[in-house]
Amino acid sequence: MWRIVRWALVALWLVAAGAAWWGAPRETGYDRAIADITAHRVSAYELGSQWRDQSPDRWFAIPTLDDSGQDTIFAWRTPDGRTHWTDVSAVPDFQGRLESYHSANVLNLSTLINGIGLLFTLVFLAVLWAGPTPVTATRWYWWWLFALIPFGLGLLYWTFREVPWTRPEIPESRRTGWRGLGIAILTSVAISVALYGLTRLAGETAFPDVLSP
């Protein structure tokens, strides 16, 4: 049974990761915006001032475009489901170009991504706190890996490292919560630095900046 749950979680994680990567807002040039507007390749658009990450803690980034009164960012979704944005602060009366389009949430995959994240959380908490005693580490060890390591990677590691309901003998020495906290912090920092470097080297097309934890 646990093997089925494990692979189901992996499959759902891959769906969420793919959706987050595909639909992540990517900065493009103003010329691309004008070309898509002219060619009627704008499925939805938003105007705002800055991006904010509203995703569940340490899950995939689901940014929202805040409106503080001055619209400096134009974000739009194309028919293939991808989201782009550009700075229009220097363009007077830019909104006048959008009269034939409607304003709507450009991140149409956010419900799917957050829904999978919620399911992950419920499964993890139910097994960790209501299930059998973990074998390889304490509950607090796994809690820190889940809570602090981004993109649900700590949970994926847990699904393959632990084997709930097999009821093997619990060893006297297990990984402690303090060890989990240290590992989680170091891993989170390492992932953030790696993604920052990859974004700068390969560009936002391959590694969108808003996906960095």
N, C-alpha and C positions, 0 to 999 in steps of 0.2 A: 504493500500500500504506500509506504513512504517513498519508494522508488518512483511510483507514478506521480505523487505530489511533487517530488523533486524535479522531475523533467517537465511537469506542467508549469512550475514556477520559472524554470529556465526559458521555456518557450514564451511565456508572457513577458519575461524580462527582455527578451530579444525583440518582441513586438514594441514594447515601450521605448527601448533604446533606438530602434529604427525610426519610430514615429517622431521622437524628440530630435533626432539628427536631421531627418528629412524636413520637418516643418520649422526648424529653428530659424529665427530672423537673421538674415545675412545682409551686411551692409554692401550696397552697390552704388554705382554712380548715378548722378542726376539724369544723365542721358538715357540710362536704362529705364528709369521711371517714365520719362517722356515717351519713350518708344512703346512701353507697355500700355500707357494711357491712350496713345494714338491708335494702336493696333487692337484696342479693346481686349487686352489680356489681363484686366484687373477684375478679379472675382469679388474682392472686398478690400476696403482700405480703412486705415485709422490715422488720425493726426494726433500728435502729442509732443511732449517735451523731453521725456527720458524713459529708458527701459528700467523696469523693476522686476526682480525675480520673486514671484509669488508661489513657488513650488513648495510642496511639503519638505520638511527638513531633510537635507542630504539626498533628495531624490533628483530626478531629471528636471532641469530648469524649465519652468513655464513662465516666461516673462510677460509682463503686461506693460502697455504704453500709457504712462501717466500724463494727464493733462493739467498743467499748472497755470494755464491761461495764455501761454504763448506757444503756438504750434511750430516747432522747429524740426520735427521728424515726420516724414511721410512713410508709412508702412503699408504694404499692399501684398495681397495673396494672388498668385497666378493660378490658372486652371489646373496645373499639375499638383497643387497643394503646397507649394513652396512659398515661403514668406521672405520678402525683401524690404529693405528700408534705406532711406537716404536723407541727408540734411537739406532742408528747404528753407532754412532761416534767411537766406539772402535772396529768396525769390518772392517778389511782391504778389499778393493776391493769388497764391498758388491754389487755394481751395476752389477758385473759380474754374479751374481746369477739370474739376471732378464732378461737375453738375450732372453728368449722365451716369454716375456710379453711386452706390449706396455704402454708407459707413456700417461696418460690422466687425466682429472679432476676426482678426486675420489668422489667429492660431486655432484653427478648427479641430486640431488633434489633441488639444489640451485636456478635454474631458476623458478621452481614452487613456492618456498617459497618467493622469491623476487617479483614475479609477483603478488601474493596475497597481499603482503605488499604494492605494488604500487597501486593496486585497492583500498585497504583500505584508503590510503592517498587521492586519488582522490575523493572518495565518501565523506570522512570526510570534506575536504576543500570545496567541492561544496555545501554541506548542511550547514556547519557552516557559511561560509562567503557570500554565495549567497541565502541561504534559510531564513526562518522566524527568527525573534529574539528568541534566546533561552529563555525558561521559567524559569528554575531552577537556572541558573547561566549565567554570561556574556560569550561572545565569548572568551575572553582571559582566563577565567577560564578553559574552555574546551580545549583551545589550549595547555595550559601547561600540562594538564593531558594526552593529546594525545602525546605531544612531549617528555615528560620526563619519563613517566611510561613505563617500558620495556614490550616487548612482545605484544604490542597492547592492554594491559589490560585497559588502560584509554579509548580507543575507545569503547571497549565492554561495559564499565560502561556507557558511553555516550549514546549508542544505547538504553539502557534500562531505563535511567534516563530521557532523553529528548523525546519529542513526536512532531517532526516537523510537520507543516501543520495542526495541530488540532486547532491552533489559539485561545488558551485560553487567559484569561486576564493576562497580564504581571504584576507580583507583583512589588511593589515599591522596595523591598529589595531582591536582588539576591546575590549569591556567587560571589565574585569579583576575578579579575585576580590575585591579590596578594595572596589571600587565595588559589587559585588553584596552584600557584607556590609553596607555602609552602607545601601543601598536596602532590603535585607531587614529590618534593624532598624527603620528609620523606618516602613516599611509595616506591620510587625507592631504597633508602638506605635499607629499611626494606626487600625488595625482594632480594637484593644483599646479605645481611647478611644471610637471611634464606637459600638461595640456596648454599651459601658457606658452611654453617653448614651441610646441607643435603648431599652435595657432600662428605664432610669429614666423615660423619657418615655412609652413605649408599654406597658410592663408585661411580665411574664414570659410571658404568653400568646403574644405575637408574637415576643419575643426572650428565650428562657429564659436565666437568669443562668448556668447551668452550661455553656452553649455559648460563653461568653466565653473567649478564649484567655488 
